[in-house]
Amino acid sequence: MKNLLLSAICITLLWSCGNTKDVTLKTPSAPEIPTPPNTSTSSIKSTYWQQHVDYKMEIDIDVNAYQYKGNQTLVYTNNSPDVLNRVYYHLYFNAFQPGSEMDVRSRTIADPDGRVKDRISKLKPNEIGYIKVNSLKQNGIALNHETVGTVLEVDLVKPIQPGEKVTFDMVFDGQVPVQIRRSGRNNADGVSLSMTQWYPKLAEYDFEGWHADPYIGREFHGVWGDFDVKITLDKSYIIGGTGYLQNPNEIGYGYETGPVKRPNSDKLTWHFIAPNVHDFTWAADPDYLHDTVQVPNGPLLHFLYSNDEKVIENWKKIQPETVKIMQFFSEHIGHYPYKQYSFIQGGDGGMEYAMCTLITGGSNYAGLLGTASHELAHTWFQFLLASNEAKHEWMDEGFTSYISALAMNSIRENKRENPFSGSYRSYIGLAKSGIEQPLTTHADRYNLNAAYGAAAYSKGAVFLAQLGYVIGEENLKKTIKKYFNDFAFKHPKPLDIIRTAEKISGLELDWYLIDFAQTTNTIDYSIKSIEGSTVTLERLGLMPIPIDVTVTYGDDSTEDFYIPLQMMRGEKPTSATIIKDWAWAYPTYTFETSKDIKSVEIDPSGLMADIDKSNNKK
């Protein structure tokens, strides 16, 4: 096996920044439920369905013991055509226990995540995480259930019929683990509580069946619904996260005003409502600083971060830049539908959640801004376009990497000609390494974390960038907007993005999805020979693709040629000279020019992921 040094995200940037502006905005007492974009496409209306949940949760947390007691009422609507005899819940905190699948996998994989390694195996009983379900009822009748690692298996007393609503009432206890991966307490930045995946979360069911995956390495999937959450904890703590605060006067803290005179009690209850989301996250610390910035014609941005001099400087510097980035995403993908978004110091690295992200650190400005941009982009790719991260991680991480690279380039003083060049290098390194697995690989089933990172982030980004090469950049821009318009607030699959591109471009693109996402076939074209005015090209790799070629003549004039791929059944918009199709089964292709040739170059744009560019110019 060849050595491979791959980085999931590598950002080295210099940024200009201005002063932030704090604004006042009333917290909505009755927030509007975001309306999904137009879904008039007939195929969606006739065949698509998805489940729905409404959560009401109340928890009381002991900030000294890091334990909490919870009550959950969940109304589940079975919109499927199937009768359901069982349901499943995710109990994610159970992963942070010695002997868990996450623990064992981290200690047996060849290149463990440096943040995990063997740390879980060393946790003491008062440091582990857990969610214990004490009772569970279906429409008032007690249910039998069994906790199996990070999944709760539930036998129903009565099957749930198609179209039926049922109510599940649950009483549960939890303990917040020492932060190791995303969730937890007392992280390296000194943040007390990072509460992600902290509640019993009903698993998703769709036409593929249940998605009750154990929590082993990474990635999540959830059911769309409405959340009503009350969090009771020590009155000195400030909370940021998902949803709209409902009771600022009761707790003596308004997101628009900051702290005021607080009630004379040891604990306070923060009440949040989050409409039409598929997750609920929060973080809390007594020393959080809090800024707000209004995006013109957009949401109110919140920034909650620690009281450290260097951190303060950088967290304030990123604020006007995040406004620009938010506007970029709304313009180039689709409108952000909620009234707020929060950047919260409290993660390890960064991770996207409903209406917020948790980010670690802040001492490095370029890293902080790059992470903030990437995590904000996830609001569109995975949160609003809620693909299953575990099964289609490249649609999540890759598409996010693609659009965030464009956004970063838009605010960079010295624009890069190809903002995706790093993704191309990483993917090509993976393709030549001997460790690549197809993008159809489940996120937990990669042999190496390095292979996962390069595939999900880099090859996923190249998938979109190269699709622009295949169908034309303007068609790609239209594809992304239509994809959002048709599939926001849903759970799109890989075929949905490629079918959207087909509808926009009028081209046949199933070959592209199959070869680039479902196999490890590679692109490799070469210039075999040049004789006078005759050029012969050769396909060395298994994956086909249409070819852009630039010919330089003996008089130093140039001409661009476009060689369509026959199975694509058409051509992208181009100003180049269009010549005859190249059928895949023919390994060579010859064409004639009008004058003697000095040199030939395949793909001068660099947007074709050819794994050996040394033979692309002659």
N, C-alpha and C positions, 0 to 999 in steps of 0.2 A: 504494500500500500504506500502510495506516495505521500509525502508530507504536504500538508495544506494549512496555511495560516490564513484564516478567513475572519472577517469582522462583519457582524450583522449590520452595524451602522457605523460609519466613520465620517465624522463631520469636522472639518477645520475651516472656520469661517471668521471673517472680520466684519463687524457690523457697525453701522452708524445708529445712534439712538437719540431720542429727544426726551423732553420732560413728560411725565405722566400727568394725567388730570383726574382728580377724584371727583366723582359726581354723586348726586343723590337720586335714588330711584325708589319709589315705594315698592315694598314687597307685595306681590299680588295675593290677595286673600282667597281668591277663587280663580286659580290659573286656568287658562283655556287649555284644553287637550289639543296637542299638536295634530293638525289634520294631515293625513298622509297625502303625498302628491297624487296627481291624476293617475288613476289606474284603469284607464279606459281600454287598454289593450285587450282584445277579445279573449285571447288565450289565458290571460290572468283571470278574468272574470269567470270563465267557464270551468277552469280546472284548479285554481289555486285556493287553498285553505290553510289556516294556521290556528293553533290553539290560543287561548286567552286566559290570563290570570289577573285577579285583583287581590293584592296583599294588604292586610291591615296588621301592623306589628307594633308591639310595645316591648321595650327592653329596659331593664334597670341594671346599670353597670356599677360595679365596685372598682373604682380606679386604683385602689391599693392592692387588691387581690387579682385584678385583671380578669374578673369573672362577671358573668351577667346572667340574668334570668329573663326569659322571653315568652311572650304569647303571640301566636300567629293565627289569624283567620284568613283563609285563602279560598276565594271563590273561583272555581275552575270551570271553564266552558269548553266542552268537547266539540269543536267545530269540524272534527274529522268525520269521515263516513264509517268509522270503525267503532266497535264496542270495546271498551277498555276494561279489562279485568284486574289490572294492577296499575299502580303508579310508582314513581321513583323520585326521591329527593337527593340532591347533592348535599353532602356534609363536608364542605371543603376543609374546614379547620382540622379535621381528623388526619389530614396528611402530615401534620407537624407532630408526629409521634414516632418514637423509635420503632423500627420494624415495619413502618408503613411502606406502601409501594413507592412513594416518592423518595423515602429514605433509602430503600434498598437499590432502587434504580440509580440514584445519585452515587452510591458507593460501588456500583458495578459497571457503569458506563465508562468507556476508555477516557473520555474527556469531560469530566463532570463540570457542571456550572460552578464557578469559583465562589459564588455566594452561598452555595448549599454544601457541596462536598459531603463530609460526614457529620455536619453540625446537628442534623436532626437526631442522629443516633445518640448524641450526648445530652439531649434535653432532659432535665429533671421533671418529676411529676408536676411541680408548680410552674414549669416553663413550657410545657407542651400546649398544643391547641386541641380543643375538642368541641363538638356539638353533640349533646345528649338529648335525644327525644324522649321525654317522660310520658307523654300521652298524645294520642292522635285519634280524632274522631271524624267519621264521614257522615254528614248530616245528623250529628248528635250521637252516633253509634260508634263505640270503641272499635279500633282496628288492630289487627295483628301486624307487627312490623319487625324487621330485623335490620340492624346496622351491620353492613358488610364493608369495612374500610371507610371510604368516603362516600358511600352510597347507602341510602335507606331504601330497603325493599318493602313495599306495602301491599298487602292483600286486601282487596276491597270487599266489603260486606255485600255490596250490590254493584254489578257492572254499570259503568257510565255509558249511557246510550248516546248515539250521534245527536248533537244539538242540545244535550242536557247540561245543566249547570249543577254542580255539587259544591258543598261547603266543607272544607277541612279545617278543623280546629286543633291546634297543636300547642303544647306546653314544652319548652325546651330550656336547657342550660348550656352555657358556653364558657370556654376559657380562651383568652386571647394568647396566642403563643408568642414567645420571643421572636421578633421579626427575623425571618430567614429569607423568605421569598414572597415579596409583595405585601402580604398581610402581616400584622403583628404589632407588638408593643416595643417601645424604647429602641427605636432604630438607631443607626449610626449617626443620624443627624440630631438625635435627642428628642424626636417627636414621640409623644406618649402612645397614641393609638392610631393605627392605620387599619381601618375596619373595612376590608374588602372581602367579599365572599364569606360573610360572617353569619349568615342566617341559613336555615334550611331552605334550599332553593329547588323548586319543582323542576324536574328534568323536562326537556323538550320532546315532544312526539310529533312526527310529521309523516309524510308518505313513505319514508324509509324506515319508520318504526321509532322506538325509543332511543334517545341519545343520553343514556345514563352512564357516561364514561367515568371511570375512576380518575381521581386527580393524581397524576403521576409526575408530569413534567411542566405542563403549560397549557394555556388556552381554555376558553370557556364558551358556553352556549346557553341561551336562556329564552324564556317565553315572554312575549310582549304582554304588557298589562299596565295597570295603575297601582301605585304604591302610596300608602298612607302610613307613615312611620313616626312613632314617638320614642325619643331617646332620653332617658333620665340618667343624669350623672352629676358629679361634683360641680357646684356652681361656678368654680373658677375656670372651667374649661370652655374653650371656643370651638365650635363645630363648623366644618365646611364639607360640602359634598353634593350629593344628588338632591334635586328637588327644590321647592320653594318653602322658605320658612313661613309658618302660619301665625306664630304667636310672639313676635318681637317684644311687645309690651309686657307680656307675662314673664319673660325671662330677663328682661332688662338689657337686651342686645338686639340691635337691628342691623342687618347687613348694609343698610344705607347710612346708618348713623354711628355704628360701632357701639362700644359699651356705654351704658348710662347707669343710673341708679338701679341696683339689682335687688330683687326681693330678699327678704331676711329669712333665708332657708339654706340648709346645707346642700340640697340638690335642686336642680332645675330640670324641667322636661322640655326638650326642643321638639317641635312638631313640624314635620315636613310632608308635603304632598308632591309626588312626582308622576305626572300623567304620561302615559304611553311610552314606557321605557321597558327594558328587559333586564335591569339590574339596579341595585341601590347600594351606594358606597358612601362612607363618611370617614373623616379623620378628625381628631380632637387633640388639643394641647392647651395648657393654661397660658402659654407664652406666645401664642401665634400673633403676628402682626397681620393686619388685614387692609388691603387697598382695593378700590374698585375703579374700573375704567369702562366707560360706555362706548360700545362700538356703534358708529353712526348707522341708523336703520338696522341695528342688530341687537345682540344680547348685552347684558351687563356682565363684564368679566370681573371675577373675584380672584384675588391673589392672597393666599395665606401661607406665611413662611416664618422661619424662626428669627429670633432677635440676635442676630450675629452680624457684625459690621460688614464683612465681605458679602455675606448672603444678602443682606439688605440692599447693598449697592447693585448687585446683579439682578435681583428679583424686581427691583424698580426699573432697571434698564430694559428688561425684556418687555415691559408692559406696552409701550407704543408699538413695538414690533409685532406683538401678538394680535393687536388690533388689525394691522395690515394683513397678517396671515389669515385671520378669521375672514376678512373681506375677500381675500383671494379664493379661499375654499368655497365660500358662498357663491362667488361669481362663476367659478369654473366647474363646480360640481352641482350644487343646488343650495337653496336657502336653508340656513340653520333655523330650525323651527321652535326652539325653546327660548325662554326669556333670560336665562343665565347660563354661564359656564364658569367653572372654577379651576384654577391651577393651584394645587396644594402640595406643599412640601411634606413628604411622608412615605414615599415609595422606596423601592430599590431599583435604580435606573428610572424607568417610567412605565406606566401601564394605564391604558384607557378604561374609563368607566362612564356610567350614565351622567351626562352633564358636567363631567369633571375628569381630571387626571391627577394621579399622585406621582410626584417627581422627587427624586433624591437630590440632595446637594444644592449647589448654587455658587460655589467658589470659583468655578470655571464658567465664564460667561458664554463662550461659544457652545460648550456642551449643554448648558442649561437651555439656551435658546433653541438649539437643534432638537433637543429632546421635547421641549414644549411644542415645537412645530409638528414633530412626528406624532406625538400623542394627540394633539388637537385634530390632526388629519384623520385619526382613527374614529373620530366622531362620525365621519361620513362612511369610511370603509371599515366596517364591522359594527359600529353602533347603529347608525341609521340604515345602512345596508348590512343587515345582521347575518352575514354568512356564518356557518359553523366553523369557528376558529380551529377546532381540533381536526376536522376533516379537510378543510380547505384553507389552511393557514396562509398560503401564498396570496389568496384573495384579500386577506386581512393585512398582513405585514407588507406584502409586495406592492399592492395598490396604494397603500399608505406611503410607502417609501417613494413611489413614483410621484404622487401629487405633492408630497412635502418637499421633494427635491425641486420641483417647479416653483413652489411657493418661496422657498429659501432663495432661489436664483432671482426671483422677482424683486427681492429687497436687497440683494447684494450689489454693491457699487460696481464691482468688476464682474460682469455677467459671464458665466461659463457657456461656451458654445454647445457643449453636451453635458447637461447637469447630471446625466445618468451614467457617466463614464465609470464611476466607481462601482456601480452595480454590474455593469458589463464585465469589468475586470474580475470581480468576485465570482460571477456566474461562470465565466470561461475557465477560471482557475478550478472551480468545482467540477466542471464538465471534463476537464483533463486530468483530474486527480485520481480517478478510480473509486471514489467513495460516494458518488452521486446516487441518489435514489429518486424515483419519479415524484412529481408534485402531488400525486395521488396518495402518497404515504401519509398515514395518520401522524399528527404532530408528535406523539409519544413513541413512534416506532422507528425513528431514525437511529441508525447505528451509532452516529456521533452527533453531538450537539453542533459541531462545526458544520456538518452537512445540513442539518436543519436550518441553521442561521443563513447560510449562503443560498439555500433553496428558497426558503420562505421570503426573506427580505430581498435578496438580489435577483434571483431568477424570477420571482414574482413581479418585481419592478420592471425587469427586462420584458416580461410578457406584455405589459401595456406599452412600453416605449417602442418595442419592435412591432407591435400591432399597428402603431402609427406609421411605421415604415411600410407595412403591408397594405393598409387601406388608405393612407394619406392622413396627415396631421389634422386637417379640418374635420375629416370624418371621425377621427378618434375623439376630438373635442365634443362633437355632437353625440357620439356613442356614450361617453361618460355622463353627459347630462341626461340623455334618455334613460340610461341604466338607473340613474338616481330617481328620475321621475317615475319610472315603472316599478321599481323594487324597494324604494325606501319604506321603512316600517314593515319589511318582510324579511324572509330568509333566502336570499338568492343563492343559486348554485353556479358552478362553473359554466354550464351550458347557457345560463341566462346572459352572461356578459358577451359570449361569442354570438349568440342569436341576436342580441341587440346590435352588435357590430355588423352582422349580416343585413339586418333591416335597414341600417343607415347607409351602408356602402353598396348594397345590392350584389355583394360578392359571396361566394361559397367559402366558408372558413372552418369547416369541421376538421379539416386536415391540420390546421394550426393548433387547435385545442388538443387534438389527439397526440401529435408529435411532440409539442413543446411541454404540455402539462401531464400527459399520461404515459410518456416513455422517457428514456434518457437519450433518445436519438439526438444527434448533433448536426449543426449546419457547418459545412465546410465546402466552399467552392474555390476553384483555382483557375488561373489563366494557363491553359495548357500550351498554347502556341500563338504567335503572331507572325503572319507571313504576308508581307505587302499590305493589302487592304482586307485581309481575312483574319478573323479572330476565332479561336476555338477555346471554349470554356469547359471545365470538367467539374462534375459533382462528386465529391469525395465522401461527404457525410450522408447519412440516411435521410435526414430531414430536408424536404424541399422548401423553397421560398422563391418569390419573384426577385428578379435581380435588377438593380440599378448599376449601370456601367458608364463611366466617362472615358471617352477616347480622345487622346491628344494626337493631332496630325503632325506631319512633318513640318508644316508651316507654323506650328505652335497654336493653331486654332483648336478649339475643343468642341465636342458634341456629346450630349448625354443621350443614352439609349435606355429603354425600359424593356426588359424581357419578361412578359407575363408568365405566370405559372398556369399551365393548362387546367389543372383541377380547380383553380380558383374561379374559372368561368367569367373572367372579366379583368379589368385593369383599374388601378387606383387613378385618381386625377393626377395628371403629370404634364409638364411642358416638354418632357423628353420625347425623343423619337421612339415610337412604339413599334417593335418588330415582332416576329412570329413567336408563338407560345413555345415554352419548353415543357415537354411531358416528362414526368418524374422518372419513368423507367429508363429513359435514355441517359447514359452517364455523361455524354458530351453534347455540346451545342456549338454550332458554327454560324457566324453571320458575316456579311460583307459590308464594308463601308465605302464611301464615295472617294476616299483619298488614301494614300499610303499612311500607315500608322507609325507614330513615334512611341507611344506608350498607352497602356490600358489600365484602368483601375476599377475594381469591383467595390461597390458600396462606399463612395467617398464620404457619405454622411456619418459612417460609423455606427448606424443604428441597426445593422444586421449582426446578429450575435454569432458571427463566424468564429469558430474556435481556433483557427490558424490564419491570421491575417498576413502572414509572411508571403503567401502565394497569391495575394489579392491585387498585387500591383506588379506590372512588368513593362 
